[in-house]
């Protein structure tokens, strides 16, 4: 449902001059006099995004902050403030509502302090349903230099900032948002397009292609794969590269870079955070290079129903 709803919402939402970029990217951009304000929001729900009976509440709260900061990193935005809203169950058999709220809030504060971001407000409610967490993150870009997912060009390189797959083994809770990459590249390199990999490399790359009106060819032999994905492949019935393409929640950045700019990117980041695994093409859709042939590649990854 998510993609069709987002497309409808993008058409339905009222566009005003102060909205420079609205629905459809990793975050929205509001026009300001000296800089653009970048705003993003994510919601996490018990039973859908986490299980609090098997995961520490502080790890859940930390993830909530980091998924929002990952969106800001994908836009080259500098984070400034967070707004936390909680819907806390008042019938939890194991913990009182105030204990749950305090654990989540403490985790959010700790993550915010780590990244020098203010917790500036929010809302708290108790109800008879499951634990629901929502966080809004606000940042800004200098000189209107926000990255979006819609600027990839044919012959650009498909670049990712780290190995992919196997996030269920722990990375989806304990990753670091790539604010360091955004800081290193911001204003020093022309990034044609960027987004974070939340639903899987193949799915998110196809989204970038659709937004940019182009296609992409992946060289599967060059897709970086985590050790966790290698281990999962021993029992999952899927290959390591299938895990890398579709597991999702990697929260590495996916970028479109001119081949001429790639050496500069390596100088700024190092080869371990500037991994080329394909190129963009004028032929729309998602493709893979295999045995000298170019074949269509079906996108795989998490789909929000």
N, C-alpha and C positions, 0 to 999 in steps of 0.2 A: 504493500500500500504506500510506503514512504515516498518512493520516487514520483508516483502519479499525484500524490497529495501535494508534494512540494511544487511540482509543475503547476498545478491548479492554484495553489496559494500565491505563487509568484505572479501569476496573471491577475489574480483577484485583488491583491494588496494594493492599496492606494499609494501612488508614487508622489512624493513631495520633493521640492528642490533640496531640502536638507539631507535627503537620503541619497548618498552617492552610489552605494551598492547595497541592494536589499537582499531578498530571499534567494537562496540558491548556492551560496559559497560557504566557506568555513565560518565566516563571521560577516556581520554587516558593517558598513562604513558610513558614518555621519559626517557631513561636510562641516568643517570648522575654519576659522580665519587663518590660523597659523599651521594647523595640523589636522589630520583626519582622526576622528574617534572611531575605534573598532570595538564592536560589541558582539559577544557570543554567549550562548546559553546551552547547557546540557542537563538532561534529567536522567537519573538512575533509579531503577525500581527493584525492590525485593522480588526475587524469583525470575526476573528477566535479565538484569545486569549483575546481580550478585546474590549470594545466600549468606545472610548474617549469622546463621547457625554454624557455618564452617569457615567463615572468614572474619578476621578481626575487624571491628568497626573502624579502627583508625586506618587500616589499609584501604577500606572502602572510601573514607573521607579524603584520604590522600589522592586516590585515583580520581575522585570527583574534581579536585583542583587541577590535576595534571591533564585530564582530557580537555578542559577548557583552555589551559595554557598552551596545549598542543595546537588548538585551533588558532590562537593568537600568533603562535610561531609560524604557522602556515601562511599567515597574512603579513609576515614581517613586522608585526606589531609589538610594541613595548608594553608589557602588562602594568596596569596601575592599581586596579581595585577589583574586589570580589564582592558579590552579594549572594548570600546563602539562604535558601528557603528549605524548610524541613516539614514533612508530614510524618509524624512519629506515631507508631501504633500505641494505643493506650491499653492494649490487652495482650502484650507480649508475655509469654509464660516464664521467661528467663530474666528479663531486665525491665526495670521501671523506665517509663518514658523519659524522665529527666536524665537518667543515666545514659540512655541511647543518644539523646540530643547532645549531652556534654562530651561524649566520646567523639562523635562526628565533628562537633565544633572545634574541639582541641586539635584533631587531625588537620582540619582546614586551616586553622591558625598556624600550626607548625609548618605546613607546606607553603603557606603564604609568606611566612617569615623567611623561609629558605630562598624564595625567589624575590624577596623585597617587594611584595604586593600587599596592599592594605585590604583587610576585611572591613568593608564600609557599611554593611547593613544586610537586610534580608527579612525573613519572616519565619515563624514557627507555629505549627498547628498540631494538635493531637486528634486522632480519629480511629475508627475501628478497622481500617484497612492496613495494608503492609507499609513498611518503611519506604518513603519516596523522598529523594534528594534532588534538589535543583540548584544549580549554581550559574550565575551570570558573571562573566568576566569582561572588564573594560580595559582597553589599551589605546594606544595612539601610534600613528606612523609619522615619521619626520618627512616633511616635504612632499607629502602625498605619494610616498613610495610603497604603497601596499601591494603585495603580491595577490593575485587571484588565480583561479583554476582555468581561466578562459583565454590565456594568451599563448598557448603552445603552438608552434609553427612546424610545418613539414621540414624534416632534416634536423630538428632539435634532438638532443640526446635525452633519453629517459634515464634519470638519475635518482637513486635512493640513498638515504643517509646511513643505512645499517642493515644487518641481516634480518630476515623475515621468517615468520612461521613459528608455530609451537607456543603461541602466547598463553594458551590455557595452562601451561606448566608454571606460570607465575609472572611472566613479563607484563601481562595485561593489568596487573595490580601494581607492579613496582617499577615501571618504566620512568624515564625522565623525559619531559617534553623538550623538543629540540629548539629551545630558546637560544642555545649556544650557536646553533647553525644560523638562525636568523640574525643574530648579532654579528656573526663573522662575515656574512654576505651582504647585509643591509647597506646599500649605498656604494658598495665596492664591486658589484657584479650585476649584470642585467639578468634577472630571473624572469623568464617569459611566463611561467606558470608554476604554481605550487599548491599542494594540499597535503594534509596528513593522511597516513594510511590507517584508517580505522576499521574499514569493512573488508579489507583484503586488497592486495596489490592489483589483481586483475580487475576487480569491480571498481576500485577507485581510479585506476588508470583509464578505464572506459568512460567514467564520469568526466574526467579531465578532457578526454578526446571529444566527447559530446559537447562540452562547454566551449571547446576551442574549434569545433567544426573541422576536425582532422581525425586521423587514426594513429595507431602505434603498432610497431612490430617488436615483440619481446624476443630476446635471445635467451632461451630457458637455461642454457648452460652458464649464463653469466648472472642469473638471479641469485643474490646472496641468501644463504639459508642458515638459520640458527642451529646450534647443537640440539636444542630442544626439539626442533622439527625433525632432525635426523633420528632422534630417539623415538619420537612418536610414530615415525614411519615403520618402525620394527613391529608394531602391534596394531596399527590403525587400518592397514590395508590400502593406504594411500602413499604415494611417493613423497620424498622430502620436498620436491619442487611444488607438488600439489598443495602441501601444507603452506609453503611460502606464498603461493598465489592466492590462497583462499581462507586461511585461518582468521585473518583480521586482528584488530586490536594490537597491531605492531607499534603504531604511533611514531614510526619513522616518517620523514618527509619525502614526498615524491615531487621531483622538480623537472621542468623543461628548461634546458640550457643549450645555447648555441655551441656547436663543436669548437668554435674559435675561443669561447670563454672557458672551456673545460679546464685547460691547464691552470688558469688563474684560480678556478674553484679548488683544484687539488692543492695549490699553494696555500689557500686560505683555510682549508678544512683538513687536509691530509687525505690519502687514498682510501682510508677505511670509512670515511664519511662522504665520499663522492664516488659512488659505485655506479657505473654505466651498465644498464642491462637491456638496452634497446634504443630505438629511435622513433620519432614521430614521422608520419607519412601523410600525404594528401589523400590517400585511399582510406575512407572512413572505416571504423570498426577496429576490432582488436585481433591481432595476428601474432603468430609465433614462427620463428625460424627453426626448421628441423630438417637435418639431413640435406641441406642445400635447397629445400623447398620452403615456401611461405604458406602456412596453413592458417585457417581461421581458428581463433582460440575463444572458447566459451568462458565468459566471466564467472568466477566462483567467489563466494564470500558471504558474509552475513547480510541478510536482507530483512529489514524491519517490516513486519506484517501490518 
